[in-house]
Amino acid sequence: MKVTLNDIMDKIADTTYVCLPDGRTTVCQLTMENGYTVNGFSACADPTEFNKALGEKYAYEDAINKVWPLEGYLLAEKLYREESGDLAMYIKGKNQGYNNCMLDMLDSMNALWDAETALYEEESRKDE
């Protein structure tokens, strides 16, 4: 399993570009599907040589390059959780079959608790 450029591209919800007042710096802000933002920058040495399209291209590439380590960490964490059998991962919905089993077990435990509570209350009333 690995992170691909398509994986990253699929997680980008919005892209915004801003040219700063210095006339040589472009900022690209990627808004990921979860709302997290990643910023990329580009700047040319001579403002008379500024090219908006190239500034946006290089700022976008810079932002994408900053997403790679984040996605790599996320994948490593996911693999670690799967390998270690981390219960929290399953409870959060990563394995629906496991969730259904857990929910059934909890329902059974609740029903048993309710039955025992009712029995206890009935026996308490007899003692009065």
Sequence and secondary structure as in RCSB ss.txt:
>XXXX:A:sequence
MKVTLNDIMDKIADTTYVCLPDGRTTVCQLTMENGYTVNGFSACADPTEFNKALGEKYAYEDAINKVWPLEGYLL
AEKLYREESGDLAMYIKGKNQGYNNCMLDMLDSMNALWDAETALYEEESRKDE
>XXXX:A:secstr
    HHHHHHTEEEEEEEE TTSSEEEEEEEETTS EEEEEEE S GGG  HHHHHHHHHHHHHHHHHHHHHHHH
HHHHHHHHHT HHHIIIII HHHHHHHHHHHHHHHHHHHHHHHHHHHHHHHH 
